[in-house]
Amino acid sequence: MIRLEHVRKAYPNAVPLRDVSTEIKEGDIISVIGPSGTGKSTLLRCINLLERPDSGKIYFNDEEITSPRCNIRKIRQKMGMVFQAFNLFENLTVIENLMLAPIKLKGATRQEAFNKGMSLLRLVGLSDKYLNYPDALSGGQKQRIAIARTLAMDPEVILLDEPTSALDPTMVGEVQAVIRELTKLGKTMMIVTHEMNFAQAICNRAFYMDEGGIYEDGSPEEIFVNPKREKTRRFIRRLKVLDLMIEKKNYDFPAVVSSIDTFCYKNMITRHSANLLQLAIEELVQQIILPTLTAPKINVVIEYSEMLGEILIDVRYNGKLFSPEDSENKLSYGLLKNSVSELVHEIYNEEDYSNRVKVFIR
């Protein structure tokens, strides 16, 4: 239904979409998730050409809509867009907001547009507000009206760009309930959202956006339960991450300790856990691994899970195969083992690293 081929979109200070290729099938309901600034909204805006890609092609029902010959007005009638801001006409009543586009763009009669508008207002639970002006509505009500206005054009595709982000938390649920109802209409939908439980519940497919494109694409279970790729896993599990590199014997150990202190403070890690973390890194890296290497290349990644209250220390290092258990420094190994919940060594076949140790602090 929608096909993107090598789409790129750049701004002066950022490149949100580097090389995006994907296909969206009819009836797909896709949740688009990821950190801020990773191109989620830009992707939606490129699909309906509110933003023109710098290069690449976009097809809708096998028609190239990025072609200069394409009548984009007709295409947009088939692609409804719901924005963060409601964009209602303040000088028109609710029903007039819904009637305007069908009359002007589709040639509907006023009676036809009125009947369709009232039907949609009943769908979103606001038929009693049809004569109200937007300034008399709450934020949640305005967004439900905006959704109904989009449906008034009977689009084949509905694009929703963070439809609950501008709402008071008490109003988010009412808009989500309406969107859940929309998923039963059989229309193709894409929704950008930061509400993970909601995103997982409504979709049959999810895009995780990062590194200038669709970093991981999969089913709800693949993305939200068993993500394959590292950044997806960190995002879904709300992991806070500190990445440290050690590439010389006389590295600045006090600076590393300071970085860990700052990381623990920012993420409100308990003093007890912070002390165990520092002890584990000092004994494992400083006392056990580093003395075995002549030209060290050690990558220390600390992941803190807010959900589980768990810390993972993931250490990858070069050199011959070497497990901390085989260290001659039995004192440091004993301190390490006694301070952590679990310690696992494995062979790591990567260009720069041959060993990997995972240490868990719970």
C-alpha positions in Angstrom: 0.0 0.0 0.0 2.8 2.4 1.0 6.4 1.8 0.0 9.4 3.9 0.9 12.6 3.4 -1.1 15.9 5.0 0.3 14.1 8.0 1.7 16.4 10.7 3.2 15.5 13.9 5.0 18.1 16.2 6.5 17.9 19.6 8.3 20.8 22.0 8.9 21.6 20.5 12.3 20.3 16.9 12.1 19.6 14.0 9.7 16.5 12.2 11.1 16.1 10.0 8.1 19.2 8.7 6.4 18.1 5.8 4.2 14.7 4.5 5.0 13.2 1.7 3.0 10.0 -0.2 4.1 6.6 -1.4 3.0 3.4 -0.8 4.9 0.6 -3.2 4.0 -3.1 -2.5 3.8 -4.6 -2.9 7.3 -1.3 -2.6 9.1 -1.6 -0.8 12.4 2.0 0.4 13.2 3.2 1.9 16.4 6.2 4.2 15.8 8.4 4.4 18.9 11.8 5.6 19.9 13.7 8.4 21.7 13.0 12.1 20.9 14.7 13.4 17.8 15.0 10.0 16.0 12.7 10.9 13.0 9.4 9.5 14.1 7.3 12.6 13.3 9.5 13.3 10.2 8.7 9.8 8.9 4.9 10.5 9.1 5.3 14.0 7.6 7.3 12.6 4.7 4.7 9.9 4.0 2.0 12.5 3.3 4.6 15.0 1.9 4.1 17.7 4.6 7.9 17.3 4.5 9.5 16.7 1.1 12.2 14.0 1.2 15.6 15.2 0.0 16.0 12.0 -1.9 14.3 8.6 -2.4 10.9 7.6 -3.5 7.5 7.1 -1.8 4.7 5.1 -3.4 1.0 5.0 -2.4 -1.0 2.3 -4.1 1.8 1.9 -6.6 1.7 5.6 -7.5 5.0 7.5 -6.9 3.8 10.5 -4.8 7.2 12.0 -4.7 7.0 12.6 -8.4 6.5 16.2 -9.5 3.6 15.0 -11.6 1.7 13.6 -8.6 -1.5 15.5 -7.5 -0.6 15.6 -3.8 -4.0 17.2 -2.9 -5.8 14.1 -4.0 -3.4 11.8 -2.2 -3.8 13.8 1.0 -7.6 13.2 0.8 -6.8 9.5 1.2 -4.3 10.1 4.1 -5.7 11.6 7.2 -3.3 13.3 9.7 -3.9 13.9 13.4 -1.4 16.3 14.9 -0.1 17.0 18.4 -1.9 20.3 18.2 -5.6 20.0 17.5 -5.7 22.6 14.6 -9.4 23.2 14.9 -11.0 26.3 13.4 -11.9 28.3 16.5 -14.5 30.4 14.6 -16.4 27.3 13.6 -18.6 25.1 15.7 -17.6 21.4 16.2 -20.0 20.2 13.4 -18.9 22.9 11.0 -15.2 21.8 11.6 -16.2 18.3 10.5 -18.4 19.4 7.5 -15.9 21.9 6.0 -13.5 19.5 4.1 -16.1 17.0 2.8 -18.1 19.9 1.3 -15.1 21.8 -0.2 -12.9 18.9 -1.3 -15.3 16.0 -1.9 -18.4 17.9 -3.1 -20.7 16.6 -0.4 -23.9 18.4 0.2 -24.4 20.1 3.6 -26.9 17.5 4.6 -24.6 14.6 3.7 -21.7 16.3 5.5 -23.9 17.0 8.6 -25.1 13.4 8.8 -21.6 12.0 8.4 -20.3 14.4 11.0 -22.9 13.5 13.5 -22.2 9.9 13.0 -18.5 10.4 13.7 -19.2 12.5 16.7 -21.2 9.6 18.1 -18.3 7.4 17.4 -15.9 9.6 19.5 -18.6 10.1 22.2 -19.2 13.9 21.6 -22.4 14.2 19.7 -23.8 16.5 22.4 -21.0 19.0 21.6 -21.9 19.5 18.0 -22.9 23.2 18.4 -20.0 24.0 20.7 -17.1 26.1 19.7 -13.6 24.6 20.3 -12.7 27.0 23.1 -15.5 25.5 25.2 -13.9 22.0 25.0 -11.2 20.3 27.0 -8.0 19.2 25.4 -9.1 15.6 25.3 -12.4 16.6 23.6 -10.6 18.8 21.1 -8.3 15.9 20.1 -11.3 13.5 19.7 -12.9 16.1 17.5 -9.7 16.3 15.5 -9.8 12.6 15.0 -13.5 12.7 13.9 -12.6 15.5 11.4 -9.9 13.3 9.9 -12.4 10.4 9.6 -14.9 12.8 7.8 -12.8 12.5 4.7 -13.0 8.7 4.9 -9.2 8.3 4.4 -7.6 5.0 3.5 -4.7 5.7 5.9 -4.7 7.5 9.2 -1.4 9.0 10.5 -1.4 10.1 14.2 1.5 12.2 15.4 1.8 11.9 19.2 -2.0 12.5 19.6 -1.9 12.5 23.4 1.4 14.4 24.1 -0.2 17.8 24.5 -2.9 16.5 26.9 -3.3 16.7 30.6 -2.6 13.1 31.9 -6.3 12.8 33.0 -7.4 13.2 29.4 -5.0 10.8 27.8 -7.3 7.8 28.4 -10.3 9.1 26.6 -8.3 9.8 23.4 -6.6 6.4 23.6 -10.1 4.8 24.0 -11.2 6.4 20.7 -8.0 5.3 18.9 -8.6 1.8 20.1 -12.0 2.0 18.4 -10.4 3.2 15.2 -8.3 0.1 15.0 -11.5 -1.9 14.5 -12.4 0.0 11.3 -9.9 -2.0 9.2 -8.0 1.1 8.1 -4.2 1.3 7.8 -2.8 3.4 10.7 0.5 4.7 11.9 0.8 6.2 15.3 3.8 7.9 16.9 3.5 7.6 20.6 5.6 7.5 23.8 2.9 5.5 25.6 4.5 2.0 25.5 1.7 0.0 26.9 -0.8 1.7 24.6 1.6 1.2 21.6 1.9 -2.5 22.3 -1.8 -3.0 22.8 -3.1 -1.5 19.5 -0.5 -2.5 16.9 0.1 -5.5 14.8 3.6 -4.1 13.9 6.0 -1.7 15.5 8.9 0.5 14.2 11.6 1.4 16.7 13.3 4.5 15.3 17.0 5.3 15.9 20.3 5.9 14.0 18.5 7.8 11.2 15.8 5.3 10.3 13.8 2.2 11.3 16.3 0.5 13.6 14.1 -2.5 14.3 10.8 -3.6 12.7 8.7 -6.4 14.1 5.6 -7.7 15.7 4.5 -6.4 19.2 6.0 -9.4 20.8 9.3 -9.0 18.9 9.7 -5.4 19.7 8.1 -5.0 23.2 8.8 -8.4 24.7 11.8 -9.9 22.9 13.7 -7.1 21.1 16.6 -8.4 19.1 18.7 -5.3 18.9 20.6 -3.5 21.7 19.1 0.0 21.5 15.6 -1.4 21.2 16.1 -3.5 24.3 17.4 -0.5 26.3 14.6 1.7 25.2 11.8 -0.8 25.9 13.1 -1.8 29.3 13.8 1.9 30.2 17.5 1.2 30.8 19.8 4.0 31.8 23.2 3.5 30.2 26.7 4.6 30.9 29.3 3.7 28.2 33.0 3.8 29.2 36.1 3.0 27.1 39.5 2.1 28.5 42.3 2.0 26.0 45.5 2.4 28.0 47.1 1.0 31.1 47.4 4.3 32.9 43.9 5.5 32.2 42.2 8.2 34.4 40.7 6.0 37.0 39.4 8.9 39.2 37.6 10.3 36.2 35.9 6.9 35.6 34.8 6.8 39.3 33.5 10.3 39.0 31.4 9.4 35.9 29.9 6.4 37.8 29.1 8.6 40.8 27.3 11.1 38.5 25.5 8.3 36.7 24.2 6.9 40.0 23.2 10.3 41.3 21.3 11.3 38.2 19.4 8.0 38.2 18.7 7.9 41.9 20.5 4.6 42.4 20.7 3.8 46.1 24.0 4.4 47.8 24.3 0.6 48.6 23.9 -0.3 45.0 26.3 2.5 43.9 29.0 1.2 46.3 28.6 -2.4 44.9 28.8 -1.0 41.4 32.0 0.8 42.0 33.5 -2.1 43.9 32.7 -4.5 41.1 34.2 -2.3 38.4 37.4 -1.6 40.4 38.0 -5.3 41.2 37.0 -6.7 37.8 38.5 -4.0 35.5 41.3 -2.5 37.5 42.6 -5.5 39.5 41.7 -8.5 37.3 41.4 -7.7 33.6 43.7 -4.8 33.1 46.9 -6.5 34.4 46.5 -9.2 31.8 46.6 -6.8 28.8 49.6 -5.1 27.2 47.5 -3.0 24.8 44.1 -2.8 26.5 40.8 -2.2 24.7 38.1 -2.5 27.3 34.4 -1.4 26.8 32.4 -1.1 30.0 28.7 -0.6 29.6 26.6 0.0 32.8 22.8 -0.5 32.4 20.4 0.4 35.2 16.9 -0.9 34.9 14.4 1.3 36.6 11.7 -1.3 36.2 13.7 -4.1 37.9 16.0 -2.1 40.1 18.8 -4.1 38.6 22.3 -3.1 37.4 24.1 -5.0 34.6 27.8 -4.4 34.1 28.7 -5.6 30.6 32.5 -5.7 30.0 34.1 -6.6 26.7 37.8 -6.8 26.3 40.6 -7.9 24.0 43.5 -10.3 24.5 43.6 -14.1 24.9 40.6 -15.9 26.3 40.6 -15.1 29.9 37.9 -15.6 32.6 38.0 -13.7 35.9 37.7 -17.0 37.6 41.1 -17.9 36.3 42.8 -14.8 37.8 45.8 -15.2 40.0 44.3 -12.3 42.1 42.1 -14.5 44.3 41.5 -11.7 46.8 39.9 -9.4 44.1 38.0 -12.3 42.6 36.6 -13.2 46.0 35.5 -9.6 46.7 33.9 -9.4 43.3 32.0 -12.7 43.6 30.7 -11.8 47.1 29.5 -8.3 46.0 27.4 -9.3 42.9 24.4 -11.5 42.3 25.7 -13.2 39.1 28.9 -13.3 37.1 29.1 -14.9 33.6 32.1 -15.1 31.2 31.7 -15.9 27.6 33.8 -16.0 24.4 33.0 -12.9 22.3 33.8 -13.2 18.6 34.0 -9.5 17.6 36.7 -7.7 15.7 38.0 -5.7 18.7 37.0 -8.0 21.6 37.5 -11.7 22.4 36.0 -11.8 25.9 32.8 -10.7 27.5 31.8 -10.7 31.2 28.3 -9.9 32.5 27.9 -8.9 36.1 24.5 -8.4 37.7 23.8 -6.4 40.9 20.3 -6.8 42.2 
